[in-house]
Amino acid sequence: MPKFIRLAFLFIYLFSSSTSAQKLGNLTVEKIMRDPKVWIGTSPSDIAWSEDSKTIYFNWNPDKNPGDSLYRYDLASKKISKVPPTERRALPAKSDVFDKQKTQRLYEKNGDIFLISTRDFRIRQLTNTVERESNPAFSGDEQKVIFTRGMNLFSISLADGMLSQLTDFKARTKKSDAKLDGQEKFLKDDQLSMFEVLKERKEKKDAGKKITDADKTAYPKEIFLGEKIVSNQQISPDGGFVTYRLTQANKSAKSTIVPNYVTESGFTEDISARTKVGAPASESEFWVYNVKKDTTQKVIVKDIPGIGDKPDYLKDYPKQDSAWKNKQRDVVVNGPVWSENGKNAVVVVRSMDGKDRWIMALDPETLTLKLLDRQRDEAWIGGPGIGGYPMSSGEIGFLDDNTIYFQSEETGYSHVYSLDVTSGTKTALTSGNFEVQNVILSKDKKFFYLITNEIHPGEQHFYRMAVTGGQRTRITKQTGANEVTLSPDETKLAIRFSQSNVPWELFVMDNPAVANGKIAQPEQITHSTSPEFLSYPWRKAKVVTIKATDGQNIYARVYEPRKSNGKAVIFVHGAGYLQNAHHWWSQYFREYMFNNMLTDKGYTVLDLDYRASSGYGRDWRTGIYRFMGGKDLTDNTDGAKWLVKNYGINPKKIGIYGGSYGGFITLMALFTTPDVFTAGAALRPVTDWAAYNHPYTANILNEPQSDSLAYRKSSPIYHAAGLKNNLLMCHGMVDVNVHYQDVVRLSQRLIELGKSNWELASYPMEDHAFAEASSWTDEYKRILKLFDEKL
């Protein structure tokens, strides 16, 4: 055979071998549960712009290294390159702390404070210390930079570098002057009256001390904290007032421990973990230090309108209801946020029971609070842009010196409002049966950039709107999710975009809102997914609506097999307040691939945004109040009926699985609706809500000691006797979120009930989110075996 023919055959062989090696072929658990960065690829993340708007920085890992690295995209050359470590260390950190003219920006990096010019992009390092400096801000006159070091506020002059201490918090109790008892006072007075020399010496000493004290440099007032912790220290623009929060931890609050069995030392080691819901809470106070008067005073909150309002659920507990008289709820004061002219300060007050948010004007001179807006929810305050529990002031901002903007679920959906702090006039800037999910104010304060889901609950798009409200200009057009990072000059958009079957990639486009009629099209920058991943035809699950028992529409994804085997599986997403029946790449990508594999095997798979999922407004968000495992579960059982009716599924061959909250729903399904699901896999499930954390659980179920009915209805461990069909439980043993103790207690309960149709798989080295491919593989092989054998 001629040499060139042999070489041609060799080339064809090598090419075909390489191509086949890159093809995924039939899906198996072993294939799809491999390390995703090795075989799928790593999407770009943590997007940032250079100060001159000419370069996009992002974390990426195209080389499949153990960790992500920083990359840059140069808009001029349209090239991507890896950022060298020396350059990466010198890059400014992200921040939104600008001067009034937006010509300078402050940021903290590695515990030091820096100033960068937005004109010539020069960087000036303001501090270089062992101690960490943080929270930089410009003083009202912009001549100084204010920052936190340790517990205290400091300022540094931009003109001469003069460093000044503005507060003097002491983490101890003030030593009181020793008081003389009756005998000691008599002897002292007697001595001074009897001996002239003694009397003269005392007078000279007192006069000298008076002169010394008068010559001392004026330092800030010593503020003794005792055992309290200071936080949220802020100084007013004119430097006249310092506001701060004092928190007293409750020593009787008991923390949990998580045993770690597989350790380097060979000994079992305890991991210190959280408290449980209902543990005694910390107490919070809001204080003002009047610099001119050299006084500190606590802001009194007892006169806040509605602070004594009784929650409705107490009607189910007559003794608690009647004992409520004159009770004042605990609150946390956040902020203040100051107007640029320093004349208006606004705070956000949140009730510790989660049912109220007050936006109030603060007068630091008189220590008075004036109500600007109150949002009350008998379930709990929440929704996009409305802050976390219970400490957040980032949910408000000033449009001008007299007007604030914020979001509220007043209409049942999170929308944007403006409010005149002088007249109290409130204006709705957006409205409709959709959510505003993110708000950015333009640098000139003339426009808002918004992300909303008004096109469809399962799509996220970027808009521009005047700060006075009115028509919104839609900027993004691609169906899916658009996570937009605006360039500093606001002329370009870096867009992280994905679709339901396409992982996140990075795009760039001109901002059409400022492009003077120029047609803007997104240009893809990154290509992150591997040929092996792309070789499989990943499904675009059909997004449908299912009518719930109570008439509401449930949004869901359905995976349709080419040839049905008459069996179905329902996947239940976790977190409760999370969305998964959408048109973008799911954070549950492993489950997405597993659902594709099940569909290949003939299963019909359904994935619902049940009650409490995000993206659908207040009523959907709070649909589980006081009864987890109520409407959220019936939404899933309605999904099972819909599968039977619309896809001809055998009602005796339906399985269910999910992790965390999805694991909880799986347990409630098998325990309380045992004839609907033949088999279920509950992964890292909550089995008793009284054992979970406070911020999440108390919002939904109140506290166990005050609303025991809600906990009894909602906790699977109380319903375990109802188990009829096949249950698999999987749990990481070093789970510091949902503790392994949960599944251990339920196991004991099942043993005592004489149940035998269940099993538990334990993973000694896994936390709540598994880290090892071997653990993911073992877990999902068990789930597949459960469905293949029991359905």
Solvent accessible surface area in square Angstrom, and as a share of the most:
residue,aa,sasa,rsa
1,M,145,0.65
2,P,68,0.43
3,K,137,0.58
4,F,144,0.60
5,I,56,0.28
6,R,124,0.45
7,L,99,0.49
8,A,48,0.37
9,F,121,0.50
10,L,94,0.47
11,F,139,0.58
12,I,104,0.53
13,Y,140,0.53
14,L,100,0.50
15,F,129,0.54
16,S,55,0.36
17,S,44,0.29
18,S,59,0.38
19,T,49,0.29
20,S,71,0.46
21,A,77,0.60
22,Q,83,0.37
23,K,124,0.52
24,L,3,0.01
25,G,48,0.46
26,N,130,0.66
27,L,15,0.07
28,T,52,0.30
29,V,4,0.02
30,E,89,0.40
31,K,63,0.27
32,I,1,0.00
33,M,1,0.00
34,R,82,0.30
35,D,50,0.26
36,P,31,0.19
37,K,55,0.23
38,V,75,0.43
39,W,6,0.02
40,I,8,0.04
41,G,20,0.19
42,T,25,0.15
43,S,28,0.18
44,P,0,0.00
45,S,39,0.25
46,D,86,0.44
47,I,17,0.09
48,A,22,0.17
49,W,26,0.09
50,S,19,0.12
51,E,30,0.13
52,D,52,0.27
53,S,3,0.02
54,K,128,0.54
55,T,18,0.11
56,I,0,0.00
57,Y,27,0.10
58,F,0,0.00
59,N,42,0.22
60,W,21,0.07
61,N,4,0.02
62,P,59,0.37
63,D,90,0.47
64,K,103,0.44
65,N,50,0.26
66,P,131,0.82
67,G,42,0.41
68,D,76,0.39
69,S,29,0.18
70,L,30,0.15
71,Y,14,0.05
72,R,60,0.22
73,Y,10,0.04
74,D,48,0.25
75,L,34,0.17
76,A,98,0.76
77,S,58,0.38
78,K,124,0.53
79,K,140,0.59
80,I,55,0.28
81,S,45,0.29
82,K,95,0.40
83,V,7,0.04
84,P,58,0.36
85,P,71,0.45
86,T,102,0.59
87,E,56,0.25
88,R,104,0.38
89,R,147,0.54
90,A,70,0.54
91,L,36,0.18
92,P,38,0.24
93,A,30,0.23
94,K,122,0.52
95,S,33,0.21
96,D,132,0.69
97,V,46,0.27
98,F,48,0.20
99,D,8,0.04
100,K,82,0.35
101,Q,140,0.62
102,K,54,0.23
103,T,24,0.14
104,Q,51,0.23
105,R,13,0.05
106,L,0,0.00
107,Y,4,0.01
108,E,46,0.20
109,K,41,0.17
110,N,135,0.69
111,G,8,0.08
112,D,15,0.08
113,I,0,0.00
114,F,33,0.14
115,L,12,0.06
116,I,3,0.02
117,S,25,0.16
118,T,32,0.19
119,R,186,0.68
120,D,78,0.40
121,F,80,0.33
122,R,185,0.68
123,I,74,0.38
124,R,102,0.37
125,Q,86,0.38
126,L,18,0.09
127,T,11,0.06
128,N,124,0.64
129,T,58,0.33
130,V,160,0.92
131,E,100,0.45
132,R,147,0.54
133,E,0,0.00
134,S,11,0.07
135,N,106,0.55
136,P,15,0.10
137,A,43,0.33
138,F,30,0.13
139,S,17,0.11
140,G,19,0.19
141,D,92,0.48
142,E,40,0.18
143,Q,107,0.48
144,K,87,0.37
145,V,0,0.00
146,I,14,0.07
147,F,1,0.00
148,T,13,0.08
149,R,37,0.14
150,G,60,0.58
151,M,65,0.29
152,N,19,0.10
153,L,4,0.02
154,F,23,0.10
155,S,2,0.01
156,I,18,0.09
157,S,16,0.11
158,L,28,0.14
159,A,94,0.73
160,D,111,0.58
161,G,34,0.32
162,M,124,0.55
163,L,79,0.39
164,S,38,0.25
165,Q,71,0.31
166,L,37,0.19
167,T,0,0.00
168,D,24,0.12
169,F,4,0.02
170,K,52,0.22
171,A,73,0.57
172,R,113,0.41
173,T,100,0.58
174,K,132,0.56
175,K,172,0.73
176,S,101,0.65
177,D,129,0.67
178,A,101,0.78
179,K,191,0.81
180,L,89,0.44
181,D,79,0.41
182,G,60,0.57
183,Q,127,0.57
184,E,78,0.35
185,K,114,0.48
186,F,135,0.56
187,L,92,0.46
188,K,96,0.41
189,D,73,0.38
190,D,51,0.26
191,Q,79,0.35
192,L,38,0.19
193,S,88,0.57
194,M,116,0.52
195,F,96,0.40
196,E,112,0.50
197,V,89,0.51
198,L,75,0.37
199,K,87,0.37
200,E,88,0.40
201,R,165,0.60
202,K,72,0.30
203,E,97,0.43
204,K,150,0.64
205,K,145,0.61
206,D,66,0.34
207,A,53,0.41
208,G,33,0.32
209,K,128,0.54
210,K,156,0.66
211,I,113,0.58
212,T,79,0.46
213,D,63,0.33
214,A,84,0.65
215,D,114,0.59
216,K,135,0.57
217,T,93,0.54
218,A,101,0.78
219,Y,171,0.65
220,P,23,0.15
221,K,67,0.28
222,E,84,0.38
223,I,14,0.07
224,F,50,0.21
225,L,9,0.04
226,G,26,0.25
227,E,113,0.51
228,K,61,0.26
229,I,110,0.56
230,V,13,0.08
231,S,38,0.25
232,N,46,0.24
233,Q,27,0.12
234,Q,54,0.24
235,I,34,0.17
236,S,3,0.02
237,P,32,0.20
238,D,110,0.57
239,G,28,0.27
240,G,6,0.06
241,F,26,0.11
242,V,0,0.00
243,T,2,0.01
244,Y,1,0.00
245,R,18,0.06
246,L,11,0.06
247,T,25,0.15
248,Q,50,0.22
249,A,53,0.41
250,N,59,0.30
251,K,164,0.69
252,S,80,0.51
253,A,31,0.24
254,K,171,0.72
255,S,60,0.39
256,T,21,0.12
257,I,104,0.53
258,V,4,0.02
259,P,48,0.30
260,N,34,0.18
261,Y,114,0.43
262,V,72,0.41
263,T,28,0.16
264,E,189,0.85
265,S,61,0.39
266,G,66,0.64
267,F,155,0.64
268,T,79,0.46
269,E,74,0.33
270,D,93,0.48
271,I,57,0.29
272,S,95,0.61
273,A,20,0.15
274,R,50,0.18
275,T,42,0.24
276,K,64,0.27
277,V,7,0.04
278,G,11,0.11
279,A,23,0.18
280,P,60,0.38
281,A,49,0.38
282,S,51,0.33
283,E,116,0.52
284,S,31,0.20
285,E,42,0.19
286,F,5,0.02
287,W,53,0.18
288,V,3,0.02
289,Y,4,0.01
290,N,14,0.07
291,V,58,0.33
292,K,181,0.77
293,K,124,0.53
294,D,71,0.37
295,T,54,0.31
296,T,35,0.20
297,Q,101,0.45
298,K,81,0.34
299,V,4,0.02
300,I,95,0.48
301,V,26,0.15
302,K,122,0.51
303,D,112,0.58
304,I,6,0.03
305,P,59,0.37
306,G,19,0.19
307,I,8,0.04
308,G,34,0.32
309,D,54,0.28
310,K,78,0.33
311,P,7,0.05
312,D,69,0.36
313,Y,25,0.09
314,L,6,0.03
315,K,146,0.62
316,D,71,0.37
317,Y,31,0.12
318,P,99,0.63
319,K,175,0.74
320,Q,62,0.28
321,D,38,0.19
322,S,75,0.48
323,A,81,0.63
324,W,30,0.11
325,K,166,0.70
326,N,157,0.80
327,K,108,0.46
328,Q,82,0.37
329,R,12,0.05
330,D,98,0.51
331,V,13,0.08
332,V,1,0.01
333,V,6,0.04
334,N,2,0.01
335,G,1,0.01
336,P,3,0.02
337,V,39,0.22
338,W,46,0.16
339,S,1,0.01
340,E,77,0.34
341,N,69,0.35
342,G,17,0.16
343,K,162,0.69
344,N,35,0.18
345,A,3,0.03
346,V,1,0.00
347,V,0,0.00
348,V,0,0.00
349,V,0,0.00
350,R,9,0.03
351,S,1,0.01
352,M,43,0.19
353,D,46,0.24
354,G,5,0.05
355,K,2,0.01
356,D,0,0.00
357,R,0,0.00
358,W,0,0.00
359,I,0,0.00
360,M,2,0.01
361,A,21,0.16
362,L,9,0.05
363,D,58,0.30
364,P,16,0.10
365,E,86,0.38
366,T,80,0.47
367,L,31,0.15
368,T,75,0.44
369,L,35,0.17
370,K,102,0.43
371,L,65,0.33
372,L,19,0.10
373,D,13,0.07
374,R,77,0.28
375,Q,15,0.07
376,R,69,0.25
377,D,10,0.05
378,E,55,0.25
379,A,4,0.03
380,W,25,0.09
381,I,6,0.03
382,G,10,0.09
383,G,14,0.14
384,P,24,0.15
385,G,37,0.35
386,I,0,0.00
387,G,33,0.32
388,G,44,0.42
389,Y,56,0.21
390,P,12,0.08
391,M,96,0.43
392,S,27,0.17
393,S,27,0.18
394,G,75,0.72
395,E,18,0.08
396,I,12,0.06
397,G,11,0.10
398,F,17,0.07
399,L,19,0.09
400,D,77,0.40
401,D,44,0.23
402,N,69,0.36
403,T,26,0.15
404,I,0,0.00
405,Y,39,0.15
406,F,2,0.01
407,Q,12,0.05
408,S,2,0.01
409,E,8,0.04
410,E,103,0.46
411,T,86,0.50
412,G,17,0.16
413,Y,54,0.21
414,S,0,0.00
415,H,0,0.00
416,V,0,0.00
417,Y,6,0.02
418,S,15,0.10
419,L,1,0.01
420,D,44,0.23
421,V,7,0.04
422,T,101,0.59
423,S,79,0.51
424,G,37,0.36
425,T,85,0.49
426,K,71,0.30
427,T,63,0.36
428,A,59,0.46
429,L,9,0.05
430,T,6,0.03
431,S,73,0.47
432,G,36,0.35
433,N,132,0.67
434,F,22,0.09
435,E,2,0.01
436,V,0,0.00
437,Q,41,0.18
438,N,65,0.33
439,V,31,0.18
440,I,56,0.28
441,L,36,0.18
442,S,4,0.03
443,K,65,0.28
444,D,83,0.43
445,K,57,0.24
446,K,125,0.53
447,F,56,0.24
448,F,0,0.00
449,Y,3,0.01
450,L,0,0.00
451,I,17,0.08
452,T,1,0.00
453,N,5,0.03
454,E,54,0.24
455,I,84,0.43
456,H,47,0.21
457,P,28,0.18
458,G,0,0.00
459,E,16,0.07
460,Q,34,0.15
461,H,1,0.00
462,F,1,0.00
463,Y,8,0.03
464,R,45,0.16
465,M,3,0.01
466,A,35,0.27
467,V,26,0.15
468,T,114,0.67
469,G,10,0.09
470,G,54,0.52
471,Q,165,0.73
472,R,56,0.21
473,T,70,0.41
474,R,69,0.25
475,I,4,0.02
476,T,3,0.02
477,K,135,0.57
478,Q,48,0.21
479,T,66,0.39
480,G,0,0.00
481,A,0,0.00
482,N,0,0.00
483,E,70,0.32
484,V,16,0.09
485,T,44,0.25
486,L,28,0.14
487,S,2,0.01
488,P,36,0.23
489,D,77,0.40
490,E,29,0.13
491,T,51,0.30
492,K,51,0.21
493,L,0,0.00
494,A,1,0.00
495,I,1,0.01
496,R,40,0.15
497,F,15,0.06
498,S,0,0.00
499,Q,46,0.20
500,S,5,0.03
501,N,32,0.17
502,V,64,0.37
503,P,8,0.05
504,W,28,0.10
505,E,11,0.05
506,L,0,0.00
507,F,23,0.09
508,V,13,0.08
509,M,13,0.06
510,D,45,0.23
511,N,0,0.00
512,P,45,0.28
513,A,25,0.19
514,V,60,0.34
515,A,20,0.16
516,N,156,0.80
517,G,75,0.72
518,K,124,0.53
519,I,144,0.73
520,A,18,0.14
521,Q,130,0.58
522,P,41,0.26
523,E,72,0.33
524,Q,66,0.29
525,I,14,0.07
526,T,1,0.00
527,H,136,0.61
528,S,17,0.11
529,T,26,0.15
530,S,14,0.09
531,P,78,0.49
532,E,31,0.14
533,F,1,0.01
534,L,115,0.57
535,S,48,0.31
536,Y,24,0.09
537,P,99,0.63
538,W,18,0.06
539,R,50,0.18
540,K,121,0.51
541,A,9,0.07
542,K,104,0.44
543,V,31,0.18
544,V,25,0.14
545,T,67,0.39
546,I,4,0.02
547,K,125,0.53
548,A,7,0.05
549,T,110,0.64
550,D,74,0.38
551,G,41,0.39
552,Q,92,0.41
553,N,74,0.38
554,I,0,0.00
555,Y,48,0.18
556,A,0,0.00
557,R,1,0.00
558,V,1,0.01
559,Y,2,0.01
560,E,68,0.30
561,P,21,0.13
562,R,238,0.87
563,K,173,0.73
564,S,56,0.36
565,N,57,0.29
566,G,21,0.20
567,K,43,0.18
568,A,0,0.00
569,V,0,0.00
570,I,0,0.00
571,F,3,0.01
572,V,0,0.00
573,H,0,0.00
574,G,0,0.00
575,A,47,0.37
576,G,0,0.00
577,Y,88,0.34
578,L,24,0.12
579,Q,18,0.08
580,N,4,0.02
581,A,0,0.00
582,H,3,0.02
583,H,48,0.21
584,W,28,0.10
585,W,21,0.07
586,S,2,0.02
587,Q,131,0.58
588,Y,29,0.11
589,F,42,0.18
590,R,41,0.15
591,E,9,0.04
592,Y,4,0.01
593,M,1,0.00
594,F,0,0.00
595,N,1,0.01
596,N,0,0.00
597,M,5,0.02
598,L,0,0.00
599,T,2,0.01
600,D,71,0.37
601,K,92,0.39
602,G,5,0.05
603,Y,4,0.01
604,T,1,0.00
605,V,0,0.00
606,L,0,0.00
607,D,1,0.01
608,L,0,0.00
609,D,0,0.00
610,Y,0,0.00
611,R,12,0.04
612,A,3,0.02
613,S,1,0.00
614,S,21,0.14
615,G,5,0.05
616,Y,28,0.11
617,G,2,0.02
618,R,66,0.24
619,D,104,0.54
620,W,20,0.07
621,R,6,0.02
622,T,10,0.06
623,G,21,0.20
624,I,2,0.01
625,Y,50,0.19
626,R,42,0.15
627,F,78,0.33
628,M,0,0.00
629,G,7,0.06
630,G,8,0.08
631,K,99,0.42
632,D,0,0.00
633,L,5,0.03
634,T,60,0.35
635,D,0,0.00
636,N,0,0.00
637,T,11,0.06
638,D,11,0.06
639,G,0,0.00
640,A,3,0.02
641,K,128,0.54
642,W,45,0.16
643,L,0,0.00
644,V,51,0.29
645,K,173,0.73
646,N,78,0.40
647,Y,61,0.23
648,G,59,0.57
649,I,3,0.01
650,N,58,0.30
651,P,73,0.46
652,K,139,0.59
653,K,68,0.29
654,I,3,0.01
655,G,0,0.00
656,I,0,0.00
657,Y,0,0.00
658,G,0,0.00
659,G,5,0.04
660,S,20,0.13
661,Y,5,0.02
662,G,0,0.00
663,G,0,0.00
664,F,0,0.00
665,I,0,0.00
666,T,0,0.00
667,L,0,0.00
668,M,2,0.01
669,A,0,0.00
670,L,1,0.00
671,F,6,0.02
672,T,55,0.32
673,T,34,0.20
674,P,27,0.17
675,D,97,0.50
676,V,38,0.22
677,F,1,0.00
678,T,26,0.15
679,A,0,0.00
680,G,0,0.00
681,A,0,0.00
682,A,0,0.00
683,L,1,0.01
684,R,19,0.07
685,P,0,0.00
686,V,3,0.02
687,T,0,0.00
688,D,8,0.04
689,W,3,0.01
690,A,34,0.26
691,A,8,0.06
692,Y,25,0.10
693,N,33,0.17
694,H,29,0.13
695,P,62,0.39
696,Y,63,0.24
697,T,0,0.00
698,A,11,0.08
699,N,20,0.10
700,I,6,0.03
701,L,0,0.00
702,N,9,0.05
703,E,56,0.25
704,P,27,0.17
705,Q,119,0.53
706,S,21,0.13
707,D,0,0.00
708,S,53,0.34
709,L,91,0.45
710,A,0,0.00
711,Y,9,0.03
712,R,139,0.51
713,K,89,0.38
714,S,0,0.00
715,S,0,0.00
716,P,0,0.00
717,I,17,0.09
718,Y,95,0.36
719,H,53,0.24
720,A,0,0.00
721,A,61,0.47
722,G,25,0.24
723,L,4,0.02
724,K,119,0.51
725,N,38,0.19
726,N,31,0.16
727,L,4,0.02
728,L,3,0.01
729,M,0,0.00
730,C,1,0.00
731,H,0,0.00
732,G,0,0.00
733,M,32,0.14
734,V,18,0.11
735,D,0,0.00
736,V,59,0.34
737,N,48,0.24
738,V,1,0.01
739,H,8,0.04
740,Y,39,0.15
741,Q,89,0.39
742,D,5,0.03
743,V,0,0.00
744,V,67,0.39
745,R,91,0.33
746,L,0,0.00
747,S,12,0.08
748,Q,92,0.41
749,R,91,0.33
750,L,0,0.00
751,I,104,0.53
752,E,116,0.52
753,L,56,0.28
754,G,62,0.60
755,K,50,0.21
756,S,106,0.68
757,N,44,0.23
758,W,52,0.18
759,E,91,0.41
760,L,57,0.28
761,A,6,0.05
762,S,43,0.28
763,Y,15,0.06
764,P,59,0.37
765,M,129,0.58
766,E,3,0.02
767,D,55,0.28
768,H,30,0.13
769,A,75,0.58
770,F,13,0.06
771,A,83,0.64
772,E,94,0.42
773,A,38,0.30
774,S,83,0.54
775,S,15,0.10
776,W,15,0.05
777,T,25,0.15
778,D,50,0.26
779,E,0,0.00
780,Y,1,0.00
781,K,98,0.41
782,R,93,0.34
783,I,0,0.00
784,L,31,0.15
785,K,122,0.52
786,L,20,0.10
787,F,0,0.00
788,D,60,0.31
789,E,109,0.49
790,K,92,0.39
791,L,11,0.05
